[in-house]
Amino acid sequence: MKNALIVVDVQKDFCKGGALEVPEGDEVVEPLNKYIEVFEATKNIVVFTRDWHPPDHISFKERGGPWPPHCVKNTEGAEFHPKLNFPSIAIVVSKASERDKEAYSGFENTGLRELLKELKVEKVFVGGLATDYCVKNTVLDALKFGFKTYLLADAIKGVNVNPKDSELAIEEMRQKGAMLITFNEAKKACKISEK
């Protein structure tokens, strides 16, 4: 059985200087690169999700949504962080690409659930941006769909529109069954080792 690493939305617009900057968002890149290296070396699955919005997406303020325009498809802001390691066999999943539909989860209308089931994945390891939105929703969907789900505590950062949003999100994920782990624990959990 395979394990899958799901790297959520580590895009320029969510990092330093981006249109919707997650505070300290850049700090997830280095730990995620360690996970990516190990998953790639052990021939496990690596998935990158990305927001891939049309220019007039429903989540944008001009249409009554909560956010400034961000991660508009085929723009620089939608590109992955330049220091993020990108394995040649990585799977890219684009979400929230329909004008009138929001999608915080990497599983929402993307075919990711079916793909992971087809690849015989049982455990997923989720990190990235942002803890209190797309990471949370991806984790909750993974649990709902029956995957054993691990939240990478050392590779997430939150928006925190309200001061405790990330803390509350982590607690909700744990209550629903996600296991909070760090790099060394993750290696043990999925029985992988560094070369």
C-alpha positions in Angstrom: 0.0 0.0 0.0 1.2 3.5 -0.9 1.4 6.6 1.2 0.6 10.0 -0.2 2.1 13.4 0.7 -0.4 16.2 0.0 1.3 19.6 -0.3 -1.4 22.2 -0.1 -1.3 25.5 -2.0 2.3 26.5 -1.5 1.9 29.3 -4.1 3.5 32.7 -4.5 0.4 34.6 -3.6 0.2 32.9 -0.2 3.9 33.5 0.5 5.9 36.6 1.4 4.9 39.6 -0.8 2.0 37.7 -2.3 -1.5 39.0 -2.8 -2.9 37.0 0.1 0.2 36.5 2.2 0.0 33.9 5.0 2.2 35.1 7.9 5.5 33.2 7.8 4.1 31.1 4.9 7.5 30.7 3.4 8.6 28.8 6.5 6.7 25.7 5.3 9.0 25.3 2.3 12.1 23.9 3.9 10.3 21.2 6.0 8.0 20.2 3.1 11.1 19.7 1.0 12.4 17.2 3.5 9.1 15.3 3.3 9.1 15.5 -0.5 12.6 14.1 -0.7 11.8 11.1 1.5 8.5 10.4 -0.2 10.2 10.6 -3.6 13.1 8.4 -2.6 10.8 5.7 -1.3 8.5 5.8 -4.4 5.5 7.1 -2.5 3.0 9.5 -4.0 3.5 13.3 -3.9 0.5 15.5 -4.7 0.6 19.3 -5.0 -2.7 21.1 -4.8 -3.1 24.7 -6.0 -5.8 27.4 -6.2 -6.4 28.0 -9.9 -8.9 30.8 -9.9 -10.6 32.6 -12.9 -10.1 36.4 -12.7 -13.6 36.9 -11.4 -13.8 34.1 -8.9 -16.6 34.1 -6.3 -14.2 34.2 -3.4 -12.8 37.7 -4.5 -14.0 40.8 -2.7 -15.4 42.4 -6.0 -17.9 39.6 -6.0 -18.7 39.7 -2.3 -16.2 37.1 -1.2 -13.7 37.5 1.7 -10.4 37.7 -0.2 -8.4 39.9 -2.5 -7.8 38.5 -6.0 -5.2 35.7 -5.7 -3.8 32.7 -7.5 -5.5 33.6 -10.8 -4.6 30.8 -13.2 -1.6 31.3 -15.5 -0.4 34.3 -13.4 2.9 34.5 -11.5 1.0 34.6 -8.2 -0.5 31.2 -8.9 2.9 29.6 -9.4 4.4 27.3 -6.8 7.0 28.8 -4.4 10.3 28.8 -6.4 12.2 26.9 -3.7 9.7 24.1 -3.4 11.2 20.8 -4.7 9.1 19.5 -7.5 9.6 15.8 -8.3 9.2 14.8 -11.9 6.5 12.3 -10.9 4.4 14.7 -8.8 0.7 15.0 -9.3 -0.7 18.5 -9.6 -4.4 19.0 -8.6 -6.0 22.4 -9.5 -9.0 23.5 -7.4 -11.5 26.3 -7.2 -11.2 26.8 -11.0 -14.9 27.4 -11.6 -16.1 31.0 -11.5 -19.1 30.4 -9.1 -17.7 27.7 -6.9 -15.4 28.0 -3.9 -13.3 25.0 -3.0 -11.0 25.0 0.0 -10.3 21.2 -0.1 -7.9 19.5 -2.5 -10.6 16.8 -2.8 -13.4 19.1 -4.0 -14.3 18.5 -7.6 -10.7 17.4 -8.4 -10.8 13.7 -8.8 -8.1 13.3 -6.1 -10.1 10.9 -4.0 -10.6 8.5 -6.9 -7.0 8.8 -8.0 -5.6 8.0 -4.5 -8.0 5.0 -4.2 -6.9 3.8 -7.6 -3.2 4.1 -6.5 -4.1 2.0 -3.4 -3.2 4.8 -1.0 -4.3 4.2 2.6 -2.4 6.9 4.5 -2.2 10.6 3.6 0.2 13.2 5.1 -1.0 16.8 4.7 1.0 20.0 5.0 1.1 23.5 3.5 -1.0 26.6 3.5 -3.2 27.6 5.2 -3.8 25.6 8.4 -7.2 27.2 9.0 -8.6 27.0 5.5 -7.3 24.7 2.7 -5.2 22.4 4.9 -8.1 22.0 7.3 -10.6 21.3 4.6 -8.3 18.9 2.8 -7.6 17.0 6.0 -11.3 16.8 7.0 -12.2 15.5 3.5 -9.4 12.9 3.7 -10.8 11.6 7.0 -14.4 11.6 5.6 -13.2 9.5 2.6 -11.6 6.9 4.9 -7.9 7.7 4.6 -5.7 7.4 7.7 -4.7 11.1 7.9 -1.7 12.7 9.4 -1.3 16.5 9.8 2.4 17.7 9.5 2.7 19.9 12.5 6.1 21.3 11.4 5.0 22.1 7.9 1.8 24.3 8.2 1.0 27.9 8.7 -2.3 29.7 9.2 -3.9 32.9 8.1 -5.5 33.6 11.5 -8.1 36.2 10.5 -9.1 35.7 14.1 -6.2 35.2 16.5 -6.9 31.6 17.4 -8.2 30.3 14.0 -5.3 27.9 13.4 -5.3 26.6 16.9 -9.0 25.9 16.7 -8.6 24.3 13.2 -5.9 21.9 14.5 -8.1 20.9 17.4 -11.0 20.3 15.1 -8.8 18.1 12.8 -7.6 16.1 15.8 -11.1 15.6 17.2 -12.2 14.3 13.8 -9.3 11.8 13.8 -6.3 13.4 12.2 -2.9 12.6 13.9 -0.6 15.5 14.5 3.0 14.5 13.8 6.4 15.8 12.8 9.1 14.7 10.4 10.7 11.9 12.4 7.4 10.5 13.5 6.1 10.6 9.9 9.0 8.5 8.7 8.1 5.9 11.3 4.4 6.1 10.7 4.7 5.3 7.0 7.7 3.0 7.5 9.9 5.0 5.3 13.6 5.9 5.9 16.0 8.4 4.4 18.6 7.1 1.9 
